[in-house]
Amino acid sequence: MALQDTRAGARSAQLLQAQIDEHGAWRVLAHALRALVGGRARRRDAARLSNHLRRDIGLPPSAAPPVARGQLW
């Protein structure tokens, strides 16, 4: 026979009950349903990032910097 550890399930039930006690059953249910139905967030396209942010996360710049045309004054 396999050992079944139910402590994790009991802890989850306690946390859920604490949320229900604090916020109410309908609000907790509404947020749980929204989390289930809402889906995942879209991944952001790295091509739309500025060169500064691209450098921060280790990506190369998207385009060459503009050429300097000398001094303006």
TILO-47810 format. One record per residue (C-alpha): residue in one letter; x, y, z; residue number from 1. Coordinates in Angstrom, 3 decimals. Layout:
N
[atom "A", [X, Y, Z], NUM]
...
# end
This chain:
73
[atom "M", [0.000, 0.000, 0.000], 1]
[atom "A", [1.291, 3.466, -0.882], 2]
[atom "L", [1.653, 6.181, 1.713], 3]
[atom "Q", [-0.578, 9.143, 0.990], 4]
[atom "D", [0.474, 12.444, 2.455], 5]
[atom "T", [-2.613, 14.602, 2.965], 6]
[atom "R", [-0.915, 17.407, 4.864], 7]
[atom "A", [-0.504, 19.514, 1.732], 8]
[atom "G", [-4.206, 19.145, 0.951], 9]
[atom "A", [-5.155, 20.038, 4.509], 10]
[atom "R", [-2.948, 23.130, 4.369], 11]
[atom "S", [-4.596, 24.223, 1.114], 12]
[atom "A", [-8.025, 23.741, 2.644], 13]
[atom "Q", [-7.022, 25.841, 5.652], 14]
[atom "L", [-5.717, 28.632, 3.435], 15]
[atom "L", [-8.871, 28.565, 1.334], 16]
[atom "Q", [-11.057, 28.664, 4.428], 17]
[atom "A", [-9.067, 31.611, 5.777], 18]
[atom "Q", [-9.667, 33.497, 2.514], 19]
[atom "I", [-13.385, 32.699, 2.629], 20]
[atom "D", [-13.600, 33.863, 6.248], 21]
[atom "E", [-11.832, 37.116, 5.427], 22]
[atom "H", [-13.401, 38.026, 2.066], 23]
[atom "G", [-16.594, 35.990, 1.760], 24]
[atom "A", [-17.475, 32.920, -0.269], 25]
[atom "W", [-18.841, 34.733, -3.330], 26]
[atom "R", [-15.802, 36.952, -3.735], 27]
[atom "V", [-13.380, 34.032, -3.360], 28]
[atom "L", [-15.433, 31.998, -5.852], 29]
[atom "A", [-15.519, 34.881, -8.335], 30]
[atom "H", [-11.742, 35.354, -8.170], 31]
[atom "A", [-11.116, 31.611, -8.475], 32]
[atom "L", [-13.330, 31.417, -11.567], 33]
[atom "R", [-11.663, 34.474, -13.067], 34]
[atom "A", [-8.261, 32.855, -12.527], 35]
[atom "L", [-9.430, 29.642, -14.195], 36]
[atom "V", [-11.145, 31.255, -17.176], 37]
[atom "G", [-8.837, 34.238, -17.633], 38]
[atom "G", [-6.082, 32.262, -19.298], 39]
[atom "R", [-2.435, 33.131, -19.372], 40]
[atom "A", [-0.922, 36.474, -20.142], 41]
[atom "R", [0.540, 36.858, -23.606], 42]
[atom "R", [4.285, 36.835, -23.993], 43]
[atom "R", [5.556, 40.238, -24.975], 44]
[atom "D", [7.401, 40.547, -28.245], 45]
[atom "A", [11.072, 41.407, -27.696], 46]
[atom "A", [11.185, 43.296, -31.001], 47]
[atom "R", [9.041, 46.045, -29.475], 48]
[atom "L", [11.429, 46.696, -26.576], 49]
[atom "S", [13.711, 49.708, -26.522], 50]
[atom "N", [17.426, 49.096, -26.964], 51]
[atom "H", [17.973, 50.042, -23.319], 52]
[atom "L", [15.647, 47.269, -22.098], 53]
[atom "R", [17.025, 44.822, -24.650], 54]
[atom "R", [20.550, 45.461, -23.298], 55]
[atom "D", [19.321, 44.982, -19.709], 56]
[atom "I", [18.047, 41.479, -20.449], 57]
[atom "G", [21.038, 40.476, -22.572], 58]
[atom "L", [19.679, 40.939, -26.095], 59]
[atom "P", [21.560, 42.722, -28.877], 60]
[atom "P", [20.298, 46.125, -30.043], 61]
[atom "S", [17.530, 45.971, -32.626], 62]
[atom "A", [19.131, 48.492, -35.001], 63]
[atom "A", [22.404, 50.332, -35.362], 64]
[atom "P", [22.548, 53.688, -33.553], 65]
[atom "P", [22.103, 56.767, -35.746], 66]
[atom "V", [25.213, 58.228, -37.352], 67]
[atom "A", [26.476, 61.455, -35.789], 68]
[atom "R", [26.511, 64.339, -38.284], 69]
[atom "G", [28.932, 66.587, -36.497], 70]
[atom "Q", [28.196, 69.380, -34.099], 71]
[atom "L", [25.064, 71.428, -34.420], 72]
[atom "W", [26.680, 74.681, -33.154], 73]
# end
